[in-house]
Amino acid sequence: MTPLQDINFKYLIAKEINGRMRIRLIALSHIQAGANRAKTAKHLKVSRRIVNDWVDKFYAEERADLVEKGRSGRS
């Protein structure tokens, strides 16, 4: 398990081109800076449950599970 403190989120956010992934990284960056999950969710205008899921998935898979899965339907 990699602690959030060891990761340079500013670099990852700047490098990321997918907007949804960027939001996930911004959420993790806020939590790394000391914000709680509820305030992070309110700031990013997403539910607290979603932020909790992102953090849990990050700890479980170390960013691999944060990557968006393919969607069905028209591209």
VENHUBEL-V830702 format. One record per residue. RES is the residue in one small letter. BURIAL is + if it has 16 or more other C-alpha atoms within 10 Angstrom, else -. Layout:
RES:BURIAL ; RES:BURIAL
This chain:
m:- ; t:- ; p:- ; l:+ ; q:- ; d:- ; i:- ; n:- ; f:+ ; k:- ; y:- ; l:- ; i:+ ; a:- ; k:- ; e:- ; i:- ; n:- ; g:- ; r:- ; m:+ ; r:+ ; i:- ; r:+ ; l:+ ; i:+ ; a:+ ; l:+ ; s:+ ; h:+ ; i:+ ; q:+ ; a:- ; g:- ; a:- ; n:- ; r:+ ; a:- ; k:- ; t:+ ; a:+ ; k:- ; h:- ; l:- ; k:- ; v:- ; s:- ; r:+ ; r:- ; i:- ; v:+ ; n:- ; d:- ; w:+ ; v:+ ; d:- ; k:- ; f:+ ; y:+ ; a:- ; e:- ; e:- ; r:+ ; a:- ; d:- ; l:+ ; v:- ; e:- ; k:- ; g:- ; r:- ; s:- ; g:- ; r:- ; s:-
